[in-house]
Amino acid sequence: MRPVDLAREHGLSTQAIRNYEDAGILPAAERTAHGYRTYTPLHAQALRAFLALAAGHGHRTATSIMRAVNRGVTEDALRLIDESHGQLLDDRRTLQAVEAALRDLAPVPQERGDTFIGPLARRLDIRPATLRKWEKAGLVRPRRDPRTGYRIYSAADVRDVRLAHQLRRGGYLLERIAPLLAQVRSAGGVAPLESTLRDWQTRLSTRSRAMLKGAATLDTYLFAREP
């Protein structure tokens, strides 16, 4: 089997096939008397396994997995797969935490106009020092009056403070609240995040299915390598 024969199945270039071999993704090819590479069905299966793994685990991890398999250290390859699945599980837990937080934040009312730190603190029954602490942690970013230096909370700032207040009451740590509020600000509010979360869920599900396909294809390759 020539490099071009291996490449055509996946719409790749012959140079890509050579690069994959040089990178250890494919096992070393035999050479003809004239120095041309010759590939076998085992190389074709290795390429299928790599491309399937890359779809779920990413190019770098898939490369490391295939290198380990081709070196004969299958345990290292399986460990890399387990670590990648662990990262996917962490991502799912993060998504669930954000979804739970947004459900709690749904009743937050719309705010109008500007306010100062004292009235805002009294409205929420918290101390002004707490608001200053949240500002230092990056949860809220009120502007300053150029003449007096007083903090001025816009309607968006008040919304962020209310969200932070609800999350703190729910037991969330400041370091977990800051990224969520950053998402709310970039999305333009809480409601637009719903579509973002749906897209996030879709990406995780697609990645999970790709991992399953990669595992099945790799298992076929491992079986083909057995004596």
Contacts in CASP RR format, 6 or more apart in sequence:
PFRMAT RR
TARGET T0000
AUTHOR 0000-0000-0000
METHOD contacts of the structure
MODEL  1
MRPVDLAREHGLSTQAIRNYEDAGILPAAERTAHGYRTYTPLHAQALRAF
LALAAGHGHRTATSIMRAVNRGVTEDALRLIDESHGQLLDDRRTLQAVEA
ALRDLAPVPQERGDTFIGPLARRLDIRPATLRKWEKAGLVRPRRDPRTGY
RIYSAADVRDVRLAHQLRRGGYLLERIAPLLAQVRSAGGVAPLESTLRDW
QTRLSTRSRAMLKGAATLDTYLFAREP
1 38 0 8 1.000
1 39 0 8 1.000
1 40 0 8 1.000
1 41 0 8 1.000
1 43 0 8 1.000
1 44 0 8 1.000
2 36 0 8 1.000
2 37 0 8 1.000
2 38 0 8 1.000
2 39 0 8 1.000
3 14 0 8 1.000
3 17 0 8 1.000
3 18 0 8 1.000
3 37 0 8 1.000
3 39 0 8 1.000
4 14 0 8 1.000
5 39 0 8 1.000
6 12 0 8 1.000
6 17 0 8 1.000
6 39 0 8 1.000
6 43 0 8 1.000
6 44 0 8 1.000
6 47 0 8 1.000
7 13 0 8 1.000
7 14 0 8 1.000
7 16 0 8 1.000
7 17 0 8 1.000
9 44 0 8 1.000
9 47 0 8 1.000
10 47 0 8 1.000
10 51 0 8 1.000
17 26 0 8 1.000
17 39 0 8 1.000
17 47 0 8 1.000
18 37 0 8 1.000
20 26 0 8 1.000
20 47 0 8 1.000
20 50 0 8 1.000
21 27 0 8 1.000
21 28 0 8 1.000
21 29 0 8 1.000
21 37 0 8 1.000
23 63 0 8 1.000
23 67 0 8 1.000
24 63 0 8 1.000
24 66 0 8 1.000
24 67 0 8 1.000
24 70 0 8 1.000
25 46 0 8 1.000
25 47 0 8 1.000
25 50 0 8 1.000
25 62 0 8 1.000
25 63 0 8 1.000
25 66 0 8 1.000
25 67 0 8 1.000
25 70 0 8 1.000
26 39 0 8 1.000
26 43 0 8 1.000
26 46 0 8 1.000
26 47 0 8 1.000
26 50 0 8 1.000
26 66 0 8 1.000
26 70 0 8 1.000
27 42 0 8 1.000
27 43 0 8 1.000
27 46 0 8 1.000
27 70 0 8 1.000
29 37 0 8 1.000
29 38 0 8 1.000
29 39 0 8 1.000
29 43 0 8 1.000
30 37 0 8 1.000
30 38 0 8 1.000
30 40 0 8 1.000
31 37 0 8 1.000
31 38 0 8 1.000
32 38 0 8 1.000
41 224 0 8 1.000
42 221 0 8 1.000
42 224 0 8 1.000
42 225 0 8 1.000
45 217 0 8 1.000
45 220 0 8 1.000
45 221 0 8 1.000
45 224 0 8 1.000
46 66 0 8 1.000
46 70 0 8 1.000
46 221 0 8 1.000
48 217 0 8 1.000
48 220 0 8 1.000
48 221 0 8 1.000
49 66 0 8 1.000
49 214 0 8 1.000
49 217 0 8 1.000
49 218 0 8 1.000
49 220 0 8 1.000
49 221 0 8 1.000
50 62 0 8 1.000
50 63 0 8 1.000
50 66 0 8 1.000
52 210 0 8 1.000
52 213 0 8 1.000
52 214 0 8 1.000
52 216 0 8 1.000
52 217 0 8 1.000
52 218 0 8 1.000
53 61 0 8 1.000
53 62 0 8 1.000
53 65 0 8 1.000
53 66 0 8 1.000
53 214 0 8 1.000
53 217 0 8 1.000
53 218 0 8 1.000
54 62 0 8 1.000
54 63 0 8 1.000
55 210 0 8 1.000
55 213 0 8 1.000
55 214 0 8 1.000
56 62 0 8 1.000
56 84 0 8 1.000
56 207 0 8 1.000
56 210 0 8 1.000
56 211 0 8 1.000
56 214 0 8 1.000
57 65 0 8 1.000
57 80 0 8 1.000
57 81 0 8 1.000
57 84 0 8 1.000
57 211 0 8 1.000
61 80 0 8 1.000
61 84 0 8 1.000
64 77 0 8 1.000
64 80 0 8 1.000
65 77 0 8 1.000
65 80 0 8 1.000
65 81 0 8 1.000
65 218 0 8 1.000
66 77 0 8 1.000
68 74 0 8 1.000
68 76 0 8 1.000
68 77 0 8 1.000
68 80 0 8 1.000
69 77 0 8 1.000
69 218 0 8 1.000
69 221 0 8 1.000
69 222 0 8 1.000
69 225 0 8 1.000
74 222 0 8 1.000
77 218 0 8 1.000
81 215 0 8 1.000
81 218 0 8 1.000
84 211 0 8 1.000
85 211 0 8 1.000
88 204 0 8 1.000
88 207 0 8 1.000
88 208 0 8 1.000
88 211 0 8 1.000
91 204 0 8 1.000
92 204 0 8 1.000
95 197 0 8 1.000
95 200 0 8 1.000
95 201 0 8 1.000
95 204 0 8 1.000
97 176 0 8 1.000
98 180 0 8 1.000
98 183 0 8 1.000
98 197 0 8 1.000
99 197 0 8 1.000
101 167 0 8 1.000
101 172 0 8 1.000
101 180 0 8 1.000
102 190 0 8 1.000
102 193 0 8 1.000
102 194 0 8 1.000
102 197 0 8 1.000
104 166 0 8 1.000
104 167 0 8 1.000
104 170 0 8 1.000
105 163 0 8 1.000
105 166 0 8 1.000
105 167 0 8 1.000
105 190 0 8 1.000
106 190 0 8 1.000
108 159 0 8 1.000
108 162 0 8 1.000
108 163 0 8 1.000
108 166 0 8 1.000
108 190 0 8 1.000
109 162 0 8 1.000
110 155 0 8 1.000
110 159 0 8 1.000
111 155 0 8 1.000
111 156 0 8 1.000
111 158 0 8 1.000
111 159 0 8 1.000
111 162 0 8 1.000
112 155 0 8 1.000
113 154 0 8 1.000
113 155 0 8 1.000
114 152 0 8 1.000
114 153 0 8 1.000
114 154 0 8 1.000
114 155 0 8 1.000
115 152 0 8 1.000
115 153 0 8 1.000
115 158 0 8 1.000
116 150 0 8 1.000
116 151 0 8 1.000
116 152 0 8 1.000
116 153 0 8 1.000
117 128 0 8 1.000
117 131 0 8 1.000
117 132 0 8 1.000
117 142 0 8 1.000
117 150 0 8 1.000
117 151 0 8 1.000
117 153 0 8 1.000
118 128 0 8 1.000
120 131 0 8 1.000
120 153 0 8 1.000
120 158 0 8 1.000
120 161 0 8 1.000
121 127 0 8 1.000
121 128 0 8 1.000
121 130 0 8 1.000
121 131 0 8 1.000
124 161 0 8 1.000
124 162 0 8 1.000
124 165 0 8 1.000
126 165 0 8 1.000
131 140 0 8 1.000
131 151 0 8 1.000
131 161 0 8 1.000
134 140 0 8 1.000
134 161 0 8 1.000
134 164 0 8 1.000
134 174 0 8 1.000
135 141 0 8 1.000
135 142 0 8 1.000
135 151 0 8 1.000
137 174 0 8 1.000
137 175 0 8 1.000
137 178 0 8 1.000
138 178 0 8 1.000
139 160 0 8 1.000
139 161 0 8 1.000
139 164 0 8 1.000
139 174 0 8 1.000
139 177 0 8 1.000
139 178 0 8 1.000
139 181 0 8 1.000
140 153 0 8 1.000
140 157 0 8 1.000
140 160 0 8 1.000
140 161 0 8 1.000
140 164 0 8 1.000
140 181 0 8 1.000
141 157 0 8 1.000
142 151 0 8 1.000
142 152 0 8 1.000
142 153 0 8 1.000
142 154 0 8 1.000
142 157 0 8 1.000
143 151 0 8 1.000
143 152 0 8 1.000
143 154 0 8 1.000
144 150 0 8 1.000
144 151 0 8 1.000
144 152 0 8 1.000
145 151 0 8 1.000
145 152 0 8 1.000
153 161 0 8 1.000
156 185 0 8 1.000
159 184 0 8 1.000
159 189 0 8 1.000
160 181 0 8 1.000
160 184 0 8 1.000
160 185 0 8 1.000
163 177 0 8 1.000
163 180 0 8 1.000
163 181 0 8 1.000
163 184 0 8 1.000
163 190 0 8 1.000
164 177 0 8 1.000
164 181 0 8 1.000
167 176 0 8 1.000
167 177 0 8 1.000
167 180 0 8 1.000
168 174 0 8 1.000
168 177 0 8 1.000
183 193 0 8 1.000
183 196 0 8 1.000
184 190 0 8 1.000
184 193 0 8 1.000
187 193 0 8 1.000
187 196 0 8 1.000
END
